Amino acid sequence: MPILSPVQTEKLTALASALIDQRAARVLVEPLERSTGYWFGGGNVIRDRDGSVLISGRYRVYGDSRTGIHSGERGKEAAIFRAPSFDAPFEKVASFSKPELSFPDREVVSIEGVALHLTDNGIEFFVSSEKDIPYPEHIANFLKPGAGVWSIDRLSADCLANLSPSSLEEVIPAGLDDPARLHTKDPWPFDLPNGDLVLGYCTHPFSWSSSGTALALRKKGG
C-alpha cells in the first residue's frame, strides 16, 4: 500500500512546484560558464548587520570527484556576494582560491560546501575542501588516484571586508581515526536560543558507500 494517495501526491507536487518554480526563477550569480558541470552554489544566504543580503558559495567547474582533479578542477573558488536586497544586482565582495585556502602540508584539491555566520564580534566563513591527504595505511588501497580527504576550516574577522586567509584554521578535521566518518564536508551553522552555535556537516566513510549527518557544538563565547 503506498504511503501517499494519488490525490496527496498530486497536491504535494503542486505545492513543491509553486514553491520552487524554475520558470519564474532569476539567476543571482552566474556560473563561470554556461556549460556541463559549471555552477555557483553550495553555500548559504544571510543578512549582514546593515540589512544587506550576503550569498556565499563556490564556483564549480567540470570535473569528477572520483578522479581528483584529473578530469577537471571541480571546486575552483569560494566567493561571497552582497546586494542591498534580493531584487538588486549582487556584487562579489570576497573571493578565496584553492592556494589561499591550503595549509603548508595540505594542499586543497577542490573547494566544497561553504557557509557564512555572524558572531557577536564579527563574522566567520566555514569552508570545506578536499585536501591532498593520504588515507590511513590500513585502508590506503581504497583511496582513488588523484583524490584526497575532506575536512572543514574557518576564516574569521571583525567584518566581512577583513576576512583573510591568514585567519584560516581547521575546525572539523578529517576522521583519520574513524574510517566510518573519514570525510567531513558541507557545513551549515545555526544559533541556539542560549547563544551556543551548532555546526552541522556531512560525513562519508572511506568507501563513499553512504553519507551521514553530524553536529558539533560550540558554547557561547567559545
C-alpha positions as CSV (number, residue, x, y, z in Angstrom):
1,M,0.0,0.0,0.0
2,P,1.5,3.4,-1.0
3,I,2.2,5.8,1.8
4,L,0.6,8.7,-0.1
5,S,-2.6,8.5,-2.1
6,P,-2.7,9.8,-5.7
7,V,-4.5,12.9,-4.5
8,Q,-2.0,13.6,-1.8
9,T,0.9,13.1,-4.2
10,E,-0.7,15.5,-6.7
11,K,-1.2,18.2,-4.0
12,L,2.3,17.9,-2.7
13,T,3.7,18.0,-6.2
14,A,1.7,21.2,-6.9
15,L,2.9,22.8,-3.7
16,A,6.6,22.0,-4.4
17,S,6.2,23.3,-8.0
18,A,4.7,26.5,-6.6
19,L,7.5,26.9,-4.0
20,I,10.3,26.2,-6.5
21,D,9.3,27.4,-9.9
22,Q,12.4,27.3,-12.1
23,R,10.5,29.0,-14.9
24,A,10.0,32.1,-12.7
25,A,13.5,32.0,-11.1
26,R,16.1,34.7,-11.6
27,V,19.9,33.9,-11.7
28,L,21.6,35.8,-8.9
29,V,25.1,34.6,-9.5
30,E,26.2,33.4,-12.9
31,P,28.5,30.3,-13.3
32,L,31.9,30.8,-14.8
33,E,30.5,29.2,-18.0
34,R,27.0,28.0,-19.0
35,S,28.3,24.5,-19.7
36,T,28.1,21.0,-18.2
37,G,29.4,20.8,-14.7
38,Y,29.6,24.6,-14.2
39,W,27.6,26.3,-11.4
40,F,27.7,28.6,-8.4
41,G,26.2,27.4,-5.1
42,G,26.8,25.0,-2.2
43,G,26.7,27.9,0.4
44,N,24.1,29.9,2.3
45,V,22.3,33.2,2.4
46,I,22.4,35.6,5.5
47,R,21.6,39.2,6.3
48,D,24.5,41.3,7.3
49,R,24.1,43.8,10.2
50,D,23.3,46.6,7.8
51,G,20.4,44.6,6.3
52,S,22.2,43.8,3.1
53,V,22.0,40.3,1.7
54,L,25.1,38.1,1.6
55,I,25.3,35.0,-0.6
56,S,28.2,32.5,-0.1
57,G,29.1,29.6,-2.4
58,R,31.7,28.0,-4.6
59,Y,32.4,28.2,-8.2
60,R,32.2,24.7,-9.6
61,V,33.7,23.8,-12.9
62,Y,33.6,20.5,-14.8
63,G,35.2,17.5,-13.0
64,D,34.7,14.2,-11.4
65,S,35.3,13.7,-7.7
66,R,36.3,10.1,-8.3
67,T,39.4,11.2,-10.1
68,G,40.6,14.1,-8.0
69,I,41.2,16.9,-10.5
70,H,42.3,14.7,-13.3
71,S,39.0,15.3,-15.1
72,G,38.7,19.0,-14.3
73,E,39.3,21.5,-11.4
74,R,35.8,21.0,-9.8
75,G,35.6,23.4,-6.8
76,K,37.6,26.3,-8.1
77,E,36.9,29.3,-5.9
78,A,34.9,30.2,-2.8
79,A,33.1,33.6,-3.1
80,I,30.8,35.9,-1.3
81,F,28.4,38.3,-2.9
82,R,26.5,41.3,-1.5
83,A,23.3,43.2,-2.5
84,P,21.1,45.7,-0.7
85,S,18.1,43.5,-1.4
86,F,17.2,40.3,-3.4
87,D,15.9,42.5,-6.2
88,A,19.2,44.3,-6.7
89,P,22.3,43.1,-8.6
90,F,24.8,41.1,-6.5
91,E,28.4,42.2,-6.4
92,K,31.3,39.9,-5.5
93,V,32.9,41.3,-2.3
94,A,35.2,38.4,-1.3
95,S,37.0,35.6,-3.1
96,F,39.3,32.8,-2.0
97,S,41.3,30.5,-4.3
98,K,42.5,26.9,-3.6
99,P,46.1,28.1,-2.9
100,E,44.8,30.7,-0.4
101,L,42.8,28.0,1.5
102,S,45.6,25.5,1.6
103,F,47.9,24.7,4.5
104,P,51.6,24.2,4.0
105,D,51.2,20.4,4.4
106,R,47.7,20.1,3.0
107,E,47.1,21.4,-0.5
108,V,43.4,22.0,-1.4
109,V,42.3,19.8,-4.3
110,S,38.7,21.1,-4.5
111,I,36.7,23.6,-2.6
112,E,33.4,22.2,-1.4
113,G,30.5,23.5,0.6
114,V,30.8,26.8,2.5
115,A,28.7,28.8,4.9
116,L,28.7,32.4,6.4
117,H,27.8,33.0,10.1
118,L,27.6,36.3,12.1
119,T,29.1,36.2,15.5
120,D,28.8,38.6,18.5
121,N,32.2,40.1,17.5
122,G,32.2,39.8,13.7
123,I,31.8,37.2,11.0
124,E,33.1,33.7,10.2
125,F,33.3,31.8,7.0
126,F,33.2,28.0,7.1
127,V,34.9,26.3,4.2
128,S,35.1,22.6,3.5
129,S,37.6,21.3,1.0
130,E,39.2,18.1,-0.4
131,K,42.8,18.2,0.5
132,D,45.8,16.2,-0.6
133,I,45.9,14.0,2.4
134,P,46.6,10.3,2.3
135,Y,44.3,7.6,3.7
136,P,45.4,5.8,6.9
137,E,47.7,2.9,6.0
138,H,45.3,0.1,6.7
139,I,42.7,1.5,4.2
140,A,45.2,3.1,1.8
141,N,44.1,0.8,-1.1
142,F,40.7,2.4,-1.1
143,L,42.0,5.9,-2.0
144,K,41.2,6.7,-5.6
145,P,44.3,8.0,-7.6
146,G,44.3,11.8,-7.6
147,A,41.7,12.0,-4.8
148,G,42.1,13.2,-1.2
149,V,40.3,13.6,2.1
150,W,37.6,16.2,3.0
151,S,37.7,18.4,6.1
152,I,36.3,21.8,7.3
153,D,38.1,25.0,8.1
154,R,37.2,28.5,9.2
155,L,38.1,32.1,8.4
156,S,37.1,34.8,10.9
157,A,37.3,38.6,11.2
158,D,35.6,41.6,12.8
159,C,33.8,42.3,9.5
160,L,33.4,40.8,6.0
161,A,35.9,43.2,4.5
162,N,38.6,41.9,6.8
163,L,38.2,38.2,6.1
164,S,41.6,36.9,5.2
165,P,43.3,33.5,4.7
166,S,45.7,34.5,7.5
167,S,42.9,33.5,9.9
168,L,42.5,30.1,8.4
169,E,42.1,27.3,11.0
170,E,40.8,23.7,11.0
171,V,37.6,23.3,12.9
172,I,36.3,19.8,11.9
173,P,39.2,17.6,11.0
174,A,39.0,14.5,8.8
175,G,38.2,11.4,10.7
176,L,41.5,9.7,10.2
177,D,41.0,7.6,13.3
178,D,37.4,6.6,12.3
179,P,37.1,5.3,8.7
180,A,33.3,5.4,9.1
181,R,33.4,9.2,9.1
182,L,36.7,9.8,7.3
183,H,35.4,12.7,5.2
184,T,33.7,15.8,6.7
185,K,32.2,18.5,4.5
186,D,29.4,20.9,3.6
187,P,29.0,22.9,6.9
188,W,25.7,24.6,7.9
189,P,25.8,26.7,11.1
190,F,22.8,27.8,13.3
191,D,22.5,29.5,16.6
192,L,20.6,28.1,19.6
193,P,18.5,30.3,21.8
194,N,21.1,30.2,24.6
195,G,23.8,31.6,22.3
196,D,25.6,28.3,21.6
197,L,26.5,27.5,18.0
198,V,25.7,24.2,16.3
199,L,27.7,23.4,13.2
200,G,26.1,20.7,11.1
201,Y,28.0,18.9,8.5
202,C,28.0,15.8,6.2
203,T,30.2,12.8,6.7
204,H,31.2,10.0,4.4
205,P,33.1,6.7,5.1
206,F,36.4,5.8,3.3
207,S,34.5,3.8,0.7
208,W,31.9,6.6,-0.1
209,S,29.2,3.9,0.2
210,S,26.9,6.1,2.4
211,S,26.6,9.5,3.9
212,G,25.7,10.8,7.4
213,T,25.0,14.0,9.3
214,A,26.9,15.1,12.3
215,L,26.6,18.1,14.7
216,A,29.3,19.9,16.5
217,L,28.5,22.3,19.5
218,R,30.4,25.4,20.3
219,K,29.5,27.0,23.6
220,K,28.7,30.7,23.7
221,G,31.9,32.7,23.9
222,G,33.9,29.7,22.8
